[in-house]
Amino acid sequence: MASLDLDDLPPRVAQALEALAPGEELILTRDGLVVARLTAGDAPAAGEPAAPPSEAEMKEILEHFDSMIRDEF
């Protein structure tokens, strides 16, 4: 799944995305053609920590990180 940090967007765009209500749909267009549809989801409840990754998931994450570092340098 692709991820986009709102801090990387222009302020007006970030505010528009943050203002979407859960279930509300946003349509992205270019030259009058629909490029993408986004549906806002429910924000995670504050104070509920995410479950830590399992040992196998953590191993996969670290292998991917190591691979990225080696590719970069």
CHARMM-style PDB file with segment names, atoms N, HN, CA, C and O in Angstrom:
ATOM      1  N   MET     1       0.853  -1.169   0.000  1.00  0.00      PROA
ATOM      2  CA  MET     1       0.000   0.000   0.000  1.00  0.00      PROA
ATOM      3  C   MET     1       0.898   1.231   0.000  1.00  0.00      PROA
ATOM      4  O   MET     1       1.899   1.284   0.715  1.00  0.00      PROA
ATOM      5  N   ALA     2       0.537   2.194  -0.790  1.00  0.00      PROA
ATOM      6  HN  ALA     2      -0.276   2.151  -1.370  1.00  0.00      PROA
ATOM      7  CA  ALA     2       1.285   3.450  -0.847  1.00  0.00      PROA
ATOM      8  C   ALA     2       0.956   4.301   0.377  1.00  0.00      PROA
ATOM      9  O   ALA     2      -0.139   4.227   0.933  1.00  0.00      PROA
ATOM     10  N   SER     3       1.926   5.103   0.775  1.00  0.00      PROA
ATOM     11  HN  SER     3       2.815   5.163   0.323  1.00  0.00      PROA
ATOM     12  CA  SER     3       1.749   5.971   1.930  1.00  0.00      PROA
ATOM     13  C   SER     3       2.238   7.365   1.575  1.00  0.00      PROA
ATOM     14  O   SER     3       3.211   7.523   0.838  1.00  0.00      PROA
ATOM     15  N   LEU     4       1.560   8.371   2.102  1.00  0.00      PROA
ATOM     16  HN  LEU     4       0.769   8.243   2.701  1.00  0.00      PROA
ATOM     17  CA  LEU     4       1.917   9.759   1.826  1.00  0.00      PROA
ATOM     18  C   LEU     4       1.792  10.544   3.121  1.00  0.00      PROA
ATOM     19  O   LEU     4       0.729  10.557   3.743  1.00  0.00      PROA
ATOM     20  N   ASP     5       2.859  11.189   3.524  1.00  0.00      PROA
ATOM     21  HN  ASP     5       3.722  11.179   3.018  1.00  0.00      PROA
ATOM     22  CA  ASP     5       2.864  11.983   4.749  1.00  0.00      PROA
ATOM     23  C   ASP     5       2.230  13.343   4.458  1.00  0.00      PROA
ATOM     24  O   ASP     5       2.648  14.033   3.529  1.00  0.00      PROA
ATOM     25  N   LEU     6       1.235  13.728   5.238  1.00  0.00      PROA
ATOM     26  HN  LEU     6       0.896  13.167   5.993  1.00  0.00      PROA
ATOM     27  CA  LEU     6       0.566  15.009   5.023  1.00  0.00      PROA
ATOM     28  C   LEU     6       1.522  16.186   5.158  1.00  0.00      PROA
ATOM     29  O   LEU     6       1.275  17.247   4.584  1.00  0.00      PROA
ATOM     30  N   ASP     7       2.614  16.016   5.911  1.00  0.00      PROA
ATOM     31  HN  ASP     7       2.814  15.154   6.377  1.00  0.00      PROA
ATOM     32  CA  ASP     7       3.591  17.088   6.072  1.00  0.00      PROA
ATOM     33  C   ASP     7       4.325  17.383   4.761  1.00  0.00      PROA
ATOM     34  O   ASP     7       4.898  18.461   4.601  1.00  0.00      PROA
ATOM     35  N   ASP     8       4.309  16.431   3.826  1.00  0.00      PROA
ATOM     36  HN  ASP     8       3.843  15.556   3.956  1.00  0.00      PROA
ATOM     37  CA  ASP     8       4.979  16.621   2.541  1.00  0.00      PROA
ATOM     38  C   ASP     8       4.097  17.341   1.516  1.00  0.00      PROA
ATOM     39  O   ASP     8       4.561  17.674   0.426  1.00  0.00      PROA
ATOM     40  N   LEU     9       2.843  17.581   1.858  1.00  0.00      PROA
ATOM     41  HN  LEU     9       2.466  17.311   2.744  1.00  0.00      PROA
ATOM     42  CA  LEU     9       1.895  18.205   0.937  1.00  0.00      PROA
ATOM     43  C   LEU     9       1.765  19.698   1.203  1.00  0.00      PROA
ATOM     44  O   LEU     9       2.082  20.161   2.299  1.00  0.00      PROA
ATOM     45  N   PRO    10       1.302  20.457   0.212  1.00  0.00      PROA
ATOM     46  CA  PRO    10       1.007  21.864   0.460  1.00  0.00      PROA
ATOM     47  C   PRO    10      -0.056  21.986   1.563  1.00  0.00      PROA
ATOM     48  O   PRO    10      -0.941  21.135   1.648  1.00  0.00      PROA
ATOM     49  N   PRO    11       0.012  23.003   2.392  1.00  0.00      PROA
ATOM     50  CA  PRO    11      -0.901  23.128   3.534  1.00  0.00      PROA
ATOM     51  C   PRO    11      -2.390  23.027   3.169  1.00  0.00      PROA
ATOM     52  O   PRO    11      -3.154  22.381   3.886  1.00  0.00      PROA
ATOM     53  N   ARG    12      -2.804  23.651   2.073  1.00  0.00      PROA
ATOM     54  HN  ARG    12      -2.183  24.175   1.490  1.00  0.00      PROA
ATOM     55  CA  ARG    12      -4.225  23.603   1.688  1.00  0.00      PROA
ATOM     56  C   ARG    12      -4.677  22.185   1.374  1.00  0.00      PROA
ATOM     57  O   ARG    12      -5.784  21.790   1.739  1.00  0.00      PROA
ATOM     58  N   VAL    13      -3.841  21.428   0.710  1.00  0.00      PROA
ATOM     59  HN  VAL    13      -2.941  21.749   0.413  1.00  0.00      PROA
ATOM     60  CA  VAL    13      -4.174  20.049   0.359  1.00  0.00      PROA
ATOM     61  C   VAL    13      -4.232  19.195   1.631  1.00  0.00      PROA
ATOM     62  O   VAL    13      -5.153  18.397   1.803  1.00  0.00      PROA
ATOM     63  N   ALA    14      -3.256  19.364   2.513  1.00  0.00      PROA
ATOM     64  HN  ALA    14      -2.507  20.012   2.374  1.00  0.00      PROA
ATOM     65  CA  ALA    14      -3.233  18.605   3.763  1.00  0.00      PROA
ATOM     66  C   ALA    14      -4.476  18.896   4.601  1.00  0.00      PROA
ATOM     67  O   ALA    14      -5.072  17.978   5.165  1.00  0.00      PROA
ATOM     68  N   GLN    15      -4.871  20.171   4.685  1.00  0.00      PROA
ATOM     69  HN  GLN    15      -4.386  20.917   4.227  1.00  0.00      PROA
ATOM     70  CA  GLN    15      -6.062  20.537   5.456  1.00  0.00      PROA
ATOM     71  C   GLN    15      -7.317  19.918   4.851  1.00  0.00      PROA
ATOM     72  O   GLN    15      -8.188  19.447   5.583  1.00  0.00      PROA
ATOM     73  N   ALA    16      -7.416  19.914   3.533  1.00  0.00      PROA
ATOM     74  HN  ALA    16      -6.708  20.296   2.939  1.00  0.00      PROA
ATOM     75  CA  ALA    16      -8.586  19.328   2.871  1.00  0.00      PROA
ATOM     76  C   ALA    16      -8.673  17.830   3.158  1.00  0.00      PROA
ATOM     77  O   ALA    16      -9.763  17.304   3.381  1.00  0.00      PROA
ATOM     78  N   LEU    17      -7.542  17.151   3.153  1.00  0.00      PROA
ATOM     79  HN  LEU    17      -6.657  17.579   2.972  1.00  0.00      PROA
ATOM     80  CA  LEU    17      -7.540  15.711   3.432  1.00  0.00      PROA
ATOM     81  C   LEU    17      -7.881  15.434   4.896  1.00  0.00      PROA
ATOM     82  O   LEU    17      -8.624  14.499   5.196  1.00  0.00      PROA
ATOM     83  N   GLU    18      -7.346  16.237   5.799  1.00  0.00      PROA
ATOM     84  HN  GLU    18      -6.743  16.997   5.556  1.00  0.00      PROA
ATOM     85  CA  GLU    18      -7.625  16.053   7.228  1.00  0.00      PROA
ATOM     86  C   GLU    18      -9.088  16.328   7.557  1.00  0.00      PROA
ATOM     87  O   GLU    18      -9.624  15.768   8.512  1.00  0.00      PROA
ATOM     88  N   ALA    19      -9.734  17.185   6.774  1.00  0.00      PROA
ATOM     89  HN  ALA    19      -9.297  17.640   5.998  1.00  0.00      PROA
ATOM     90  CA  ALA    19     -11.118  17.569   7.048  1.00  0.00      PROA
ATOM     91  C   ALA    19     -12.135  16.519   6.577  1.00  0.00      PROA
ATOM     92  O   ALA    19     -13.321  16.629   6.887  1.00  0.00      PROA
ATOM     93  N   LEU    20     -11.680  15.504   5.831  1.00  0.00      PROA
ATOM     94  HN  LEU    20     -10.717  15.414   5.579  1.00  0.00      PROA
ATOM     95  CA  LEU    20     -12.615  14.483   5.354  1.00  0.00      PROA
ATOM     96  C   LEU    20     -13.187  13.691   6.525  1.00  0.00      PROA
ATOM     97  O   LEU    20     -12.459  13.284   7.430  1.00  0.00      PROA
ATOM     98  N   ALA    21     -14.486  13.480   6.496  1.00  0.00      PROA
ATOM     99  HN  ALA    21     -15.079  13.810   5.761  1.00  0.00      PROA
ATOM    100  CA  ALA    21     -15.153  12.672   7.527  1.00  0.00      PROA
ATOM    101  C   ALA    21     -14.986  11.194   7.178  1.00  0.00      PROA
ATOM    102  O   ALA    21     -14.844  10.854   6.003  1.00  0.00      PROA
ATOM    103  N   PRO    22     -15.000  10.316   8.172  1.00  0.00      PROA
ATOM    104  CA  PRO    22     -14.901   8.881   7.886  1.00  0.00      PROA
ATOM    105  C   PRO    22     -15.968   8.450   6.873  1.00  0.00      PROA
ATOM    106  O   PRO    22     -17.153   8.746   7.024  1.00  0.00      PROA
ATOM    107  N   GLY    23     -15.512   7.747   5.845  1.00  0.00      PROA
ATOM    108  HN  GLY    23     -14.549   7.506   5.722  1.00  0.00      PROA
ATOM    109  CA  GLY    23     -16.419   7.281   4.811  1.00  0.00      PROA
ATOM    110  C   GLY    23     -16.611   8.276   3.674  1.00  0.00      PROA
ATOM    111  O   GLY    23     -17.132   7.914   2.619  1.00  0.00      PROA
ATOM    112  N   GLU    24     -16.200   9.517   3.874  1.00  0.00      PROA
ATOM    113  HN  GLU    24     -15.777   9.811   4.731  1.00  0.00      PROA
ATOM    114  CA  GLU    24     -16.345  10.518   2.824  1.00  0.00      PROA
ATOM    115  C   GLU    24     -15.339  10.226   1.702  1.00  0.00      PROA
ATOM    116  O   GLU    24     -14.208   9.812   1.957  1.00  0.00      PROA
ATOM    117  N   GLU    25     -15.773  10.448   0.469  1.00  0.00      PROA
ATOM    118  HN  GLU    25     -16.692  10.785   0.262  1.00  0.00      PROA
ATOM    119  CA  GLU    25     -14.947  10.132  -0.686  1.00  0.00      PROA
ATOM    120  C   GLU    25     -14.359  11.398  -1.304  1.00  0.00      PROA
ATOM    121  O   GLU    25     -15.016  12.437  -1.365  1.00  0.00      PROA
ATOM    122  N   LEU    26     -13.129  11.295  -1.754  1.00  0.00      PROA
ATOM    123  HN  LEU    26     -12.596  10.451  -1.704  1.00  0.00      PROA
ATOM    124  CA  LEU    26     -12.450  12.385  -2.446  1.00  0.00      PROA
ATOM    125  C   LEU    26     -12.051  11.866  -3.818  1.00  0.00      PROA
ATOM    126  O   LEU    26     -11.467  10.788  -3.936  1.00  0.00      PROA
ATOM    127  N   ILE    27     -12.366  12.632  -4.852  1.00  0.00      PROA
ATOM    128  HN  ILE    27     -12.841  13.508  -4.756  1.00  0.00      PROA
ATOM    129  CA  ILE    27     -12.029  12.237  -6.211  1.00  0.00      PROA
ATOM    130  C   ILE    27     -10.925  13.163  -6.714  1.00  0.00      PROA
ATOM    131  O   ILE    27     -11.060  14.385  -6.661  1.00  0.00      PROA
ATOM    132  N   LEU    28      -9.843  12.580  -7.196  1.00  0.00      PROA
ATOM    133  HN  LEU    28      -9.733  11.587  -7.238  1.00  0.00      PROA
ATOM    134  CA  LEU    28      -8.731  13.340  -7.754  1.00  0.00      PROA
ATOM    135  C   LEU    28      -8.863  13.325  -9.270  1.00  0.00      PROA
ATOM    136  O   LEU    28      -9.044  12.269  -9.877  1.00  0.00      PROA
ATOM    137  N   THR    29      -8.773  14.502  -9.872  1.00  0.00      PROA
ATOM    138  HN  THR    29      -8.626  15.359  -9.379  1.00  0.00      PROA
ATOM    139  CA  THR    29      -8.925  14.594 -11.322  1.00  0.00      PROA
ATOM    140  C   THR    29      -7.748  15.329 -11.943  1.00  0.00      PROA
ATOM    141  O   THR    29      -7.062  16.111 -11.285  1.00  0.00      PROA
ATOM    142  N   ARG    30      -7.532  15.062 -13.214  1.00  0.00      PROA
ATOM    143  HN  ARG    30      -8.089  14.426 -13.749  1.00  0.00      PROA
ATOM    144  CA  ARG    30      -6.535  15.790 -14.001  1.00  0.00      PROA
ATOM    145  C   ARG    30      -7.127  15.968 -15.388  1.00  0.00      PROA
ATOM    146  O   ARG    30      -7.509  14.996 -16.039  1.00  0.00      PROA
ATOM    147  N   ASP    31      -7.201  17.203 -15.831  1.00  0.00      PROA
ATOM    148  HN  ASP    31      -6.890  17.993 -15.302  1.00  0.00      PROA
ATOM    149  CA  ASP    31      -7.789  17.533 -17.132  1.00  0.00      PROA
ATOM    150  C   ASP    31      -9.198  16.962 -17.290  1.00  0.00      PROA
ATOM    151  O   ASP    31      -9.586  16.542 -18.381  1.00  0.00      PROA
ATOM    152  N   GLY    32      -9.957  16.949 -16.199  1.00  0.00      PROA
ATOM    153  HN  GLY    32      -9.642  17.290 -15.313  1.00  0.00      PROA
ATOM    154  CA  GLY    32     -11.335  16.492 -16.240  1.00  0.00      PROA
ATOM    155  C   GLY    32     -11.505  14.989 -16.147  1.00  0.00      PROA
ATOM    156  O   GLY    32     -12.637  14.505 -16.134  1.00  0.00      PROA
ATOM    157  N   LEU    33     -10.421  14.236 -16.082  1.00  0.00      PROA
ATOM    158  HN  LEU    33      -9.501  14.630 -16.092  1.00  0.00      PROA
ATOM    159  CA  LEU    33     -10.505  12.781 -15.970  1.00  0.00      PROA
ATOM    160  C   LEU    33     -10.232  12.343 -14.533  1.00  0.00      PROA
ATOM    161  O   LEU    33      -9.354  12.891 -13.867  1.00  0.00      PROA
ATOM    162  N   VAL    34     -10.983  11.359 -14.063  1.00  0.00      PROA
ATOM    163  HN  VAL    34     -11.697  10.913 -14.604  1.00  0.00      PROA
ATOM    164  CA  VAL    34     -10.779  10.832 -12.717  1.00  0.00      PROA
ATOM    165  C   VAL    34      -9.476  10.035 -12.699  1.00  0.00      PROA
ATOM    166  O   VAL    34      -9.295   9.095 -13.473  1.00  0.00      PROA
ATOM    167  N   VAL    35      -8.579  10.429 -11.803  1.00  0.00      PROA
ATOM    168  HN  VAL    35      -8.727  11.192 -11.175  1.00  0.00      PROA
ATOM    169  CA  VAL    35      -7.288   9.766 -11.669  1.00  0.00      PROA
ATOM    170  C   VAL    35      -7.322   8.768 -10.514  1.00  0.00      PROA
ATOM    171  O   VAL    35      -6.745   7.685 -10.603  1.00  0.00      PROA
ATOM    172  N   ALA    36      -8.008   9.144  -9.424  1.00  0.00      PROA
ATOM    173  HN  ALA    36      -8.477  10.024  -9.352  1.00  0.00      PROA
ATOM    174  CA  ALA    36      -8.070   8.280  -8.243  1.00  0.00      PROA
ATOM    175  C   ALA    36      -9.263   8.661  -7.395  1.00  0.00      PROA
ATOM    176  O   ALA    36      -9.762   9.785  -7.453  1.00  0.00      PROA
ATOM    177  N   ARG    37      -9.711   7.696  -6.602  1.00  0.00      PROA
ATOM    178  HN  ARG    37      -9.306   6.783  -6.555  1.00  0.00      PROA
ATOM    179  CA  ARG    37     -10.754   7.922  -5.602  1.00  0.00      PROA
ATOM    180  C   ARG    37     -10.192   7.494  -4.251  1.00  0.00      PROA
ATOM    181  O   ARG    37      -9.649   6.399  -4.104  1.00  0.00      PROA
ATOM    182  N   LEU    38     -10.334   8.366  -3.285  1.00  0.00      PROA
ATOM    183  HN  LEU    38     -10.776   9.255  -3.405  1.00  0.00      PROA
ATOM    184  CA  LEU    38      -9.880   8.062  -1.927  1.00  0.00      PROA
ATOM    185  C   LEU    38     -11.085   8.085  -1.001  1.00  0.00      PROA
ATOM    186  O   LEU    38     -11.934   8.971  -1.100  1.00  0.00      PROA
ATOM    187  N   THR    39     -11.158   7.128  -0.116  1.00  0.00      PROA
ATOM    188  HN  THR    39     -10.468   6.409  -0.035  1.00  0.00      PROA
ATOM    189  CA  THR    39     -12.220   7.108   0.885  1.00  0.00      PROA
ATOM    190  C   THR    39     -11.578   7.246   2.252  1.00  0.00      PROA
ATOM    191  O   THR    39     -10.697   6.465   2.609  1.00  0.00      PROA
ATOM    192  N   ALA    40     -12.014   8.235   3.017  1.00  0.00      PROA
ATOM    193  HN  ALA    40     -12.730   8.870   2.727  1.00  0.00      PROA
ATOM    194  CA  ALA    40     -11.457   8.475   4.349  1.00  0.00      PROA
ATOM    195  C   ALA    40     -11.863   7.347   5.282  1.00  0.00      PROA
ATOM    196  O   ALA    40     -13.009   6.896   5.271  1.00  0.00      PROA
ATOM    197  N   GLY    41     -10.926   6.905   6.077  1.00  0.00      PROA
ATOM    198  HN  GLY    41      -9.996   7.271   6.086  1.00  0.00      PROA
ATOM    199  CA  GLY    41     -11.195   5.863   7.060  1.00  0.00      PROA
ATOM    200  C   GLY    41     -11.301   6.454   8.446  1.00  0.00      PROA
ATOM    201  O   GLY    41     -11.097   7.653   8.641  1.00  0.00      PROA
ATOM    202  N   ASP    42     -11.618   5.617   9.395  1.00  0.00      PROA
ATOM    203  HN  ASP    42     -11.783   4.644   9.236  1.00  0.00      PROA
ATOM    204  CA  ASP    42     -11.673   6.049  10.781  1.00  0.00      PROA
ATOM    205  C   ASP    42     -10.254   6.212  11.301  1.00  0.00      PROA
ATOM    206  O   ASP    42      -9.397   5.357  11.075  1.00  0.00      PROA
ATOM    207  N   ALA    43     -10.016   7.303  11.989  1.00  0.00      PROA
ATOM    208  HN  ALA    43     -10.712   7.997  12.172  1.00  0.00      PROA
ATOM    209  CA  ALA    43      -8.709   7.509  12.603  1.00  0.00      PROA
ATOM    210  C   ALA    43      -8.579   6.569  13.791  1.00  0.00      PROA
ATOM    211  O   ALA    43      -9.565   6.310  14.480  1.00  0.00      PROA
ATOM    212  N   PRO    44      -7.388   6.058  14.042  1.00  0.00      PROA
ATOM    213  CA  PRO    44      -7.219   5.184  15.208  1.00  0.00      PROA
ATOM    214  C   PRO    44      -7.518   5.960  16.490  1.00  0.00      PROA
ATOM    215  O   PRO    44      -7.188   7.140  16.611  1.00  0.00      PROA
ATOM    216  N   ALA    45      -8.136   5.288  17.421  1.00  0.00      PROA
ATOM    217  HN  ALA    45      -8.405   4.330  17.323  1.00  0.00      PROA
ATOM    218  CA  ALA    45      -8.472   5.925  18.693  1.00  0.00      PROA
ATOM    219  C   ALA    45      -7.199   6.293  19.442  1.00  0.00      PROA
ATOM    220  O   ALA    45      -6.247   5.514  19.485  1.00  0.00      PROA
ATOM    221  N   ALA    46      -7.188   7.465  20.023  1.00  0.00      PROA
ATOM    222  HN  ALA    46      -7.962   8.098  19.988  1.00  0.00      PROA
ATOM    223  CA  ALA    46      -6.021   7.925  20.780  1.00  0.00      PROA
ATOM    224  C   ALA    46      -5.832   7.059  22.013  1.00  0.00      PROA
ATOM    225  O   ALA    46      -6.801   6.654  22.656  1.00  0.00      PROA
ATOM    226  N   GLY    47      -4.596   6.783  22.331  1.00  0.00      PROA
ATOM    227  HN  GLY    47      -3.809   7.112  21.809  1.00  0.00      PROA
ATOM    228  CA  GLY    47      -4.302   6.034  23.532  1.00  0.00      PROA
ATOM    229  C   GLY    47      -4.292   4.530  23.333  1.00  0.00      PROA
ATOM    230  O   GLY    47      -3.918   3.796  24.248  1.00  0.00      PROA
ATOM    231  N   GLU    48      -4.691   4.050  22.161  1.00  0.00      PROA
ATOM    232  HN  GLU    48      -4.994   4.646  21.417  1.00  0.00      PROA
ATOM    233  CA  GLU    48      -4.647   2.616  21.900  1.00  0.00      PROA
ATOM    234  C   GLU    48      -3.371   2.316  21.121  1.00  0.00      PROA
ATOM    235  O   GLU    48      -3.299   2.579  19.921  1.00  0.00      PROA
ATOM    236  N   PRO    49      -2.368   1.767  21.796  1.00  0.00      PROA
ATOM    237  CA  PRO    49      -1.120   1.489  21.093  1.00  0.00      PROA
ATOM    238  C   PRO    49      -1.316   0.333  20.096  1.00  0.00      PROA
ATOM    239  O   PRO    49      -2.103  -0.587  20.320  1.00  0.00      PROA
ATOM    240  N   ALA    50      -0.581   0.422  19.010  1.00  0.00      PROA
ATOM    241  HN  ALA    50       0.057   1.170  18.828  1.00  0.00      PROA
ATOM    242  CA  ALA    50      -0.636  -0.648  18.016  1.00  0.00      PROA
ATOM    243  C   ALA    50       0.059  -1.879  18.570  1.00  0.00      PROA
ATOM    244  O   ALA    50       0.999  -1.775  19.359  1.00  0.00      PROA
ATOM    245  N   ALA    51      -0.409  -3.035  18.152  1.00  0.00      PROA
ATOM    246  HN  ALA    51      -1.172  -3.120  17.511  1.00  0.00      PROA
ATOM    247  CA  ALA    51       0.216  -4.287  18.596  1.00  0.00      PROA
ATOM    248  C   ALA    51       1.616  -4.364  17.999  1.00  0.00      PROA
ATOM    249  O   ALA    51       1.805  -4.041  16.826  1.00  0.00      PROA
ATOM    250  N   PRO    52       2.593  -4.787  18.787  1.00  0.00      PROA
ATOM    251  CA  PRO    52       3.954  -4.895  18.243  1.00  0.00      PROA
ATOM    252  C   PRO    52       4.013  -6.001  17.190  1.00  0.00      PROA
ATOM    253  O   PRO    52       3.252  -6.966  17.259  1.00  0.00      PROA
ATOM    254  N   PRO    53       4.907  -5.864  16.223  1.00  0.00      PROA
ATOM    255  CA  PRO    53       5.003  -6.894  15.190  1.00  0.00      PROA
ATOM    256  C   PRO    53       5.502  -8.215  15.771  1.00  0.00      PROA
ATOM    257  O   PRO    53       6.233  -8.241  16.761  1.00  0.00      PROA
ATOM    258  N   SER    54       5.093  -9.300  15.138  1.00  0.00      PROA
ATOM    259  HN  SER    54       4.499  -9.279  14.333  1.00  0.00      PROA
ATOM    260  CA  SER    54       5.553 -10.614  15.592  1.00  0.00      PROA
ATOM    261  C   SER    54       7.044 -10.744  15.271  1.00  0.00      PROA
ATOM    262  O   SER    54       7.617  -9.907  14.574  1.00  0.00      PROA
ATOM    263  N   GLU    55       7.653 -11.798  15.788  1.00  0.00      PROA
ATOM    264  HN  GLU    55       7.188 -12.478  16.354  1.00  0.00      PROA
ATOM    265  CA  GLU    55       9.080 -11.999  15.566  1.00  0.00      PROA
ATOM    266  C   GLU    55       9.385 -12.177  14.074  1.00  0.00      PROA
ATOM    267  O   GLU    55      10.389 -11.664  13.579  1.00  0.00      PROA
ATOM    268  N   ALA    56       8.523 -12.900  13.364  1.00  0.00      PROA
ATOM    269  HN  ALA    56       7.708 -13.317  13.766  1.00  0.00      PROA
ATOM    270  CA  ALA    56       8.723 -13.113  11.924  1.00  0.00      PROA
ATOM    271  C   ALA    56       8.568 -11.803  11.159  1.00  0.00      PROA
ATOM    272  O   ALA    56       9.340 -11.524  10.242  1.00  0.00      PROA
ATOM    273  N   GLU    57       7.572 -10.997  11.533  1.00  0.00      PROA
ATOM    274  HN  GLU    57       6.945 -11.224  12.279  1.00  0.00      PROA
ATOM    275  CA  GLU    57       7.370  -9.698  10.878  1.00  0.00      PROA
ATOM    276  C   GLU    57       8.555  -8.775  11.146  1.00  0.00      PROA
ATOM    277  O   GLU    57       9.007  -8.061  10.251  1.00  0.00      PROA
ATOM    278  N   MET    58       9.052  -8.790  12.367  1.00  0.00      PROA
ATOM    279  HN  MET    58       8.685  -9.370  13.094  1.00  0.00      PROA
ATOM    280  CA  MET    58      10.186  -7.943  12.727  1.00  0.00      PROA
ATOM    281  C   MET    58      11.428  -8.348  11.940  1.00  0.00      PROA
ATOM    282  O   MET    58      12.187  -7.487  11.497  1.00  0.00      PROA
ATOM    283  N   LYS    59      11.640  -9.650  11.763  1.00  0.00      PROA
ATOM    284  HN  LYS    59      11.023 -10.350  12.123  1.00  0.00      PROA
ATOM    285  CA  LYS    59      12.777 -10.134  10.983  1.00  0.00      PROA
ATOM    286  C   LYS    59      12.663  -9.639   9.541  1.00  0.00      PROA
ATOM    287  O   LYS    59      13.652  -9.194   8.958  1.00  0.00      PROA
ATOM    288  N   GLU    60      11.460  -9.715   8.965  1.00  0.00      PROA
ATOM    289  HN  GLU    60      10.657 -10.077   9.439  1.00  0.00      PROA
ATOM    290  CA  GLU    60      11.240  -9.255   7.597  1.00  0.00      PROA
ATOM    291  C   GLU    60      11.483  -7.741   7.472  1.00  0.00      PROA
ATOM    292  O   GLU    60      12.083  -7.280   6.501  1.00  0.00      PROA
ATOM    293  N   ILE    61      11.014  -6.984   8.459  1.00  0.00      PROA
ATOM    294  HN  ILE    61      10.526  -7.358   9.247  1.00  0.00      PROA
ATOM    295  CA  ILE    61      11.210  -5.530   8.462  1.00  0.00      PROA
ATOM    296  C   ILE    61      12.698  -5.189   8.500  1.00  0.00      PROA
ATOM    297  O   ILE    61      13.163  -4.337   7.744  1.00  0.00      PROA
ATOM    298  N   LEU    62      13.434  -5.850   9.375  1.00  0.00      PROA
ATOM    299  HN  LEU    62      13.055  -6.543   9.989  1.00  0.00      PROA
ATOM    300  CA  LEU    62      14.868  -5.567   9.500  1.00  0.00      PROA
ATOM    301  C   LEU    62      15.636  -5.983   8.252  1.00  0.00      PROA
ATOM    302  O   LEU    62      16.582  -5.302   7.856  1.00  0.00      PROA
ATOM    303  N   GLU    63      15.242  -7.095   7.626  1.00  0.00      PROA
ATOM    304  HN  GLU    63      14.474  -7.648   7.948  1.00  0.00      PROA
ATOM    305  CA  GLU    63      15.887  -7.516   6.380  1.00  0.00      PROA
ATOM    306  C   GLU    63      15.635  -6.486   5.284  1.00  0.00      PROA
ATOM    307  O   GLU    63      16.539  -6.158   4.516  1.00  0.00      PROA
ATOM    308  N   HSD    64      14.411  -5.980   5.213  1.00  0.00      PROA
ATOM    309  HN  HSD    64      13.677  -6.246   5.837  1.00  0.00      PROA
ATOM    310  CA  HSD    64      14.080  -4.960   4.213  1.00  0.00      PROA
ATOM    311  C   HSD    64      14.879  -3.680   4.477  1.00  0.00      PROA
ATOM    312  O   HSD    64      15.405  -3.072   3.545  1.00  0.00      PROA
ATOM    313  N   PHE    65      14.969  -3.280   5.725  1.00  0.00      PROA
ATOM    314  HN  PHE    65      14.542  -3.774   6.482  1.00  0.00      PROA
ATOM    315  CA  PHE    65      15.727  -2.087   6.100  1.00  0.00      PROA
ATOM    316  C   PHE    65      17.192  -2.262   5.723  1.00  0.00      PROA
ATOM    317  O   PHE    65      17.801  -1.357   5.152  1.00  0.00      PROA
ATOM    318  N   ASP    66      17.761  -3.428   6.041  1.00  0.00      PROA
ATOM    319  HN  ASP    66      17.267  -4.163   6.505  1.00  0.00      PROA
ATOM    320  CA  ASP    66      19.152  -3.703   5.708  1.00  0.00      PROA
ATOM    321  C   ASP    66      19.369  -3.631   4.201  1.00  0.00      PROA
ATOM    322  O   ASP    66      20.363  -3.069   3.740  1.00  0.00      PROA
ATOM    323  N   SER    67      18.456  -4.191   3.446  1.00  0.00      PROA
ATOM    324  HN  SER    67      17.649  -4.647   3.820  1.00  0.00      PROA
ATOM    325  CA  SER    67      18.519  -4.156   1.985  1.00  0.00      PROA
ATOM    326  C   SER    67      18.486  -2.713   1.457  1.00  0.00      PROA
ATOM    327  O   SER    67      19.245  -2.359   0.554  1.00  0.00      PROA
ATOM    328  N   MET    68      17.608  -1.895   2.023  1.00  0.00      PROA
ATOM    329  HN  MET    68      16.992  -2.183   2.756  1.00  0.00      PROA
ATOM    330  CA  MET    68      17.516  -0.499   1.604  1.00  0.00      PROA
ATOM    331  C   MET    68      18.817   0.253   1.892  1.00  0.00      PROA
ATOM    332  O   MET    68      19.286   1.036   1.066  1.00  0.00      PROA
ATOM    333  N   ILE    69      19.387   0.009   3.064  1.00  0.00      PROA
ATOM    334  HN  ILE    69      19.006  -0.627   3.734  1.00  0.00      PROA
ATOM    335  CA  ILE    69      20.632   0.685   3.446  1.00  0.00      PROA
ATOM    336  C   ILE    69      21.760   0.277   2.501  1.00  0.00      PROA
ATOM    337  O   ILE    69      22.529   1.123   2.043  1.00  0.00      PROA
ATOM    338  N   ARG    70      21.855  -1.016   2.212  1.00  0.00      PROA
ATOM    339  HN  ARG    70      21.231  -1.703   2.583  1.00  0.00      PROA
ATOM    340  CA  ARG    70      22.921  -1.498   1.318  1.00  0.00      PROA
ATOM    341  C   ARG    70      22.748  -0.927  -0.092  1.00  0.00      PROA
ATOM    342  O   ARG    70      23.738  -0.589  -0.741  1.00  0.00      PROA
ATOM    343  N   ASP    71      21.520  -0.815  -0.568  1.00  0.00      PROA
ATOM    344  HN  ASP    71      20.717  -1.089  -0.040  1.00  0.00      PROA
ATOM    345  CA  ASP    71      21.259  -0.245  -1.898  1.00  0.00      PROA
ATOM    346  C   ASP    71      21.626   1.228  -1.945  1.00  0.00      PROA
ATOM    347  O   ASP    71      22.117   1.721  -2.961  1.00  0.00      PROA
ATOM    348  N   GLU    72      21.388   1.929  -0.843  1.00  0.00      PROA
ATOM    349  HN  GLU    72      20.989   1.529  -0.018  1.00  0.00      PROA
ATOM    350  CA  GLU    72      21.632   3.375  -0.795  1.00  0.00      PROA
ATOM    351  C   GLU    72      23.116   3.695  -0.727  1.00  0.00      PROA
ATOM    352  O   GLU    72      23.582   4.655  -1.341  1.00  0.00      PROA
ATOM    353  N   PHE    73      23.859   2.882   0.026  1.00  0.00      PROA
ATOM    354  HN  PHE    73      23.481   2.102   0.524  1.00  0.00      PROA
ATOM    355  CA  PHE    73      25.285   3.166   0.236  1.00  0.00      PROA
ATOM    356  C   PHE    73      26.065   2.097  -0.427  1.00  0.00      PROA
ATOM    357  OT1 PHE    73      27.295   2.117  -0.389  1.00  0.00      PROA
TER     358      PHE     73
END
